[in-house]
C-alpha cells in the first residue's frame, strides 16, 4: 500500500468519525452522555499528553542524533590529523604516499561526502581512500622500535577514525522515519 493511499484512508476515516460524532452530539437530548463536553475533555487531555510525550521523544532523538554526528565529525578530523603526524614516524619509503592518501581522504570527506550527506545520498558508501591507505599500510615493513610503535598506533587510529566516520554518517541517514513525521503532523 502506498503512502498516498494510507494517508487518504486515514483522512477518510477521520472525516467519517468526525461527521458521526457531530451528528450524534447534535441529536443528543439535553443532559445526555454525548452532549456533556466535560467527559470529552478528559479523553482529549489523555490524547494531548500522549502526543506531547511522543513529540518529546522525537525531539530528543533528533538532537541526540545530531550531537553524535557532530562529535563524530570532530573526532574524525582530529584522528586524521593525528594519523598525519604518526605517518611521519613510518619508514621513508611510505611516508609521502600515506601522507598524500590522508590528504585525499580528507578532501573526499569535505568535497564529496559532506555534500552527499546534505542531500541524503551518501548511503553506505565507503571512502575510496580508506582502501588505498589499507593497501599502502600492508606494504610497510617496520624495522626499528619507533617504526613498530608507529605502525601499531596507526592501526589503532585507523579503527578509531572508522568509528568516528560511522558516527558522522549516521546523522545523515535521518533517524526519524517519514511515517512518524506524518503521524506527528
C-alpha positions, 0 to 999 in steps of 0.5 A, a space after each residue: 500500500 502506498 503512502 498516498 493511499 494510507 494517508 487518504 484512508 486515514 483522512 477518510 476515516 477521520 472525516 467519517 468519525 468526525 461527521 458521526 460524532 457531530 451528528 450524534 452530539 447534535 441529536 443528543 437530548 439535553 443532559 445526555 452522555 454525548 452532549 456533556 463536553 466535560 467527559 470529552 475533555 478528559 479523553 482529549 487531555 489523555 490524547 494531548 499528553 500522549 502526543 506531547 510525550 511522543 513529540 518529546 521523544 522525537 525531539 530528543 532523538 533528533 538532537 541526540 542524533 545530531 550531537 553524535 554526528 557532530 562529535 563524530 565529525 570532530 573526532 574524525 578530523 582530529 584522528 586524521 590529523 593525528 594519523 598525519 603526524 604518526 605517518 611521519 614516524 613510518 619508514 621513508 619509503 611510505 611516508 609521502 604516499 600515506 601522507 598524500 592518501 590522508 590528504 585525499 581522504 580528507 578532501 573526499 570527506 569535505 568535497 564529496 561526502 559532506 555534500 552527499 550527506 546534505 542531500 541524503 545520498 551518501 548511503 553506505 558508501 565507503 571512502 575510496 581512500 580508506 582502501 588505498 591507505 589499507 593497501 599502502 599500510 600492508 606494504 610497510 615493513 617496520 624495522 626499528 622500535 619507533 617504526 613498530 610503535 608507529 605502525 601499531 598506533 596507526 592501526 589503532 587510529 585507523 579503527 578509531 577514525 572508522 568509528 568516528 566516520 560511522 558516527 558522522 554518517 549516521 546523522 545523515 541517514 535521518 533517524 526519524 522515519 517519514 511515517 512518524 513525521 506524518 503521524 506527528 503532523 
